[in-house]
Amino acid sequence: MSLNLLPIIKITFLIIFCLFSFVQAQFYHVQDGYQTNHGIIDSKGKIVKPLVYSNIIDGLIPGSWILYKTDGDKVSTEYIDKNLKTILKVDAELEKIGNFLTLKSGESCIYYDKWGKKRATNISGLNFSNNWAFKNKKLYHVSGKIIETTNIDYVNFLDSTRFLCNYYEDKNKSSNEIRLMSIDMKIIRRWLGSSTFCISEAKKCFFVKDIDGSYSKYDLGGVLQKANIHSVDCPRYMGEYLVSHTSGTMILDEKGKVYFNNDHVFISEINKLKFAIASEGENQYFLDPTFNKIGISYKSTFFFNDSLGIAIDFDYNYWLINLKTKKQKSLPFKNDGSGYEPTSKTGIFHIYNSVEGTGFDGNPNTEEELIKAYGGTRSVYINSAGKVIWESKPYYVCFPAGSQVSTSQNNVSIENLKKGDKVWALKNNKIIQTEVSNLEIHKGSFDLLELNILVTNSLAHLSNFPIENIVLKLTPNHPILTDKGYTPASKLTNQKILIK
């Protein structure tokens, strides 16, 4: 009897071996508590690419990565596949545009395909898509072919044969229209007096803003599909639903059936399982597929995946929420309150955890002693069960002693502030006076960044804000409010506007 079982055992072993041989390694992009150094880990949390890169983004091949490294003025880029094998490495910056990688070199560019093969040179282009680019009134093909255009100000490619553009009759742009055109510059359709359009690639359609302020939907051939869509911004598809925003949100299907219409609720996202994220004033919450509220309101809400949500309550605690069962689980983390938003990556979720100090006898000197004494901020990556996959060392978000803070009376060095002192702050885009509720002092040696800032006359009504250049010293990860939201100090450029 045992002899008859032997062949079955062999076959079973071979099947199991074949199944395991096709399992692919999973890698994740991580960054440290400063949000300035990036690396790659495997599914067990082991660092396979060190945290020495200035940024890492998804590549053109599924599972591939583009790694940027900066050393002073020297920039290098490495393009690797899903097995971490190098496809392309250059001592310059690579940018992903459309289906190509662009090597920046002065005013001209070199384009590589997703396999690292050079496809074209000496092309300076924007909106590179479907083998075409547009810049300076010219259409560029990846083969090197150039087509001259006239009075076209902006181009968005629909496919390899058609594009939408803003067309102006005169140089002063006093008369404008939108045109649907073929690559050989033939007009397919035109919309007089309109200048706003947007494209939905998933649904293969586009929207044009009409003279009355409403939007109309067209297929890629320019055939009208739906008119009189009222929205403040351009309507867009979230899954199978068409979403428009006025004072609130309206959600329709392809046939125009209304599923949700509320003047006070803003819907920002609907996932594949039709769960949604809604906001009402300062409250955010999840909606089920029938657009009914799930659980309570939070300060911030995010999708982990299609069936799980992450929430931050008003005390900055994290929660993991099962959107199907509506059960919530408290996570042992606290948001650092810096304005950095958690992000979902494939299979893991990145959160910013505020680490509280537990005290230290004597004067802390080493990094470990400083962390124990005063805490800091660390990056934490968790899986769908809330288990930590990887976490960075904590770093601080601070200003050094001597930094001047504008109070209701005069400027005060930050270390001399006391609880209850009134200082100027920004809330809801308005400058107000508020009281200091907490002040943490961290002693030791820290890396500091020096910013040169021009204070604009938008703050001239406050006597403590002179119209002059000031120098601001702070830790590189400290958030700075810009016209595009909060940005880490280390990520600011000369083009950023600090306060409107």
CORKARA-V465924 format. One record per backbone hydrogen bond with DSSP energy under -0.5 kcal/mol. CO is the residue of the C=O (numbers start at 1). NH is the residue of the N-H. Records with the same first field share a line. If there is no record, write none. Layout:
CO=NH + NH
//
This chain:
1=5
2=6
3=7
4=8
5=9
6=10
7=11
8=12
9=13
10=14
11=15
12=16
13=17
14=18
15=19
16=20
17=21
18=22
19=22
20=23
26=43
28=41
30=39
32=35
37=32
38=52 + 53
39=30
40=48 + 49
41=28
42=45
46=42 + 48
49=40
50=52 + 53
53=38
55=68
57=66
61=64
64=59
65=80
66=57
67=78
68=54 + 55
69=76
71=74
74=71
76=69
77=90
78=67 + 80
79=87 + 88
80=65
81=84
85=81
88=79
90=77 + 92
93=104
95=97 + 102
97=100
100=97
101=103 + 112
102=95 + 104
103=110
105=108
108=105
109=123
110=103
111=119 + 120
112=101
113=116
117=113
120=111
122=124
123=125
126=134
127=129
129=132
131=142
132=129
133=140
134=126
135=138
137=149
138=135 + 140
139=147
140=133
141=144
145=141
147=139
151=153 + 168
154=166
156=164
161=183
162=158 + 159
163=181
164=156
165=167 + 179
166=153 + 154
167=177
170=173
175=169 + 170
176=193
177=167
178=191
179=165 + 181
180=188 + 189
181=163
182=185
186=182
189=180
191=178 + 194
196=209
198=207
199=201
200=204 + 205
204=220
205=200
206=218
207=198
208=210 + 216
210=213
214=210
215=229
216=208
217=225 + 226
218=206
219=222
223=219
226=217
228=230
229=215 + 231
236=243
237=239
238=241
241=238 + 243
242=252
243=236
244=250
245=232 + 233
248=246
249=262
250=244
251=259 + 260
252=242
253=256
257=253
260=251
262=249 + 265
265=267
266=268 + 279
269=277
271=274
275=271
276=287
277=268 + 269
278=285
279=266
280=283
283=280
284=298
285=278
286=294
287=276
288=291
292=288
293=295
294=286
298=284
300=312
302=310
307=323 + 324
308=304 + 305
309=321
310=302
311=319
312=299 + 300
313=316
316=335
317=313
318=331
319=311 + 321
320=329
321=309 + 323
322=326 + 327
327=322
329=320
331=333
333=318
334=354
343=350
345=347 + 348
348=345
349=351 + 382
350=343
351=353 + 380
352=336
353=355 + 378
354=356
355=376
362=364
366=370
367=371
368=372
369=373
370=374 + 375
371=375
372=358 + 359
374=357
376=355
377=395
378=353
379=392
380=351
381=389 + 390
382=349
383=386
387=383
390=381
393=33
395=377
396=398
398=475
400=403
403=414
405=407 + 412
406=424
410=407
412=405
413=416
414=417
418=421
421=423 + 436
422=408
423=434
425=427 + 432
427=430
430=427 + 432
432=425
434=423
436=420
440=442
441=443
449=451 + 474
451=453 + 472
453=455 + 470
454=456
456=459
457=460
459=462
461=463
462=465
464=466
466=468
468=455
470=453 + 472
472=451
474=449
475=478
476=490
478=489
480=487
482=485
485=482 + 484
487=480
488=491
489=492
493=496
496=498
497=483
//
